[in-house]
Amino acid sequence: MSETATTTADEAGDGETRRDFLLIATGTMAAVGAALAAWPFVHNLNPAADVLALSVTEVDLAPIEVGQSITVVWRGKPVFIRRRTAAEIELARATPLSELRHPEADQDRVKKGKDEWLIMVGICTHLGCIPLGQKATDPKGEFGGWFCPCHGSHYDISGRIRKGPAPLNLEIPGYAFLTDTTIRIG
């Protein structure tokens, strides 16, 4: 009789061990299966490759002459890049901040040591129009910078609002100089 009791106890112990293993193995497989099933849905939330490509724009500045402006596209927005002359920099720095609606020093709108390069989003801060002033033949407004003909906003050579309904200066995007003649916007 004692032999039968021992056998039953051993079998009961083995049964619990096997049952525990099967529960753990089944639970693990269920978790792995759920993760594999959820992966396409989670991956679908990532931005598409074309969106990622537009998030950063690299620009070669070497061909831009002093006094010349170009427009590039970043995130679907025009970005004005101007290589300013020494006279334009002096004029921008000589403007008293008290005359500005949105006071911002010229030195705060350019990278230190790269004062000749003004890089800003070319969208009027009033209603989102694109100001004129990039081409040599465009009207520059009363302050020699950019002019929005839709509602009459005038920006100076530092992209600061000087006259008209626009409440803010033209936006300066995040950018960095990779080399002396290459920038990365974004």
Order of alpha helices (4+ residues) and beta strands (2+ residues): alpha-alpha-beta-beta-beta-alpha-beta-beta-beta-beta-beta-beta
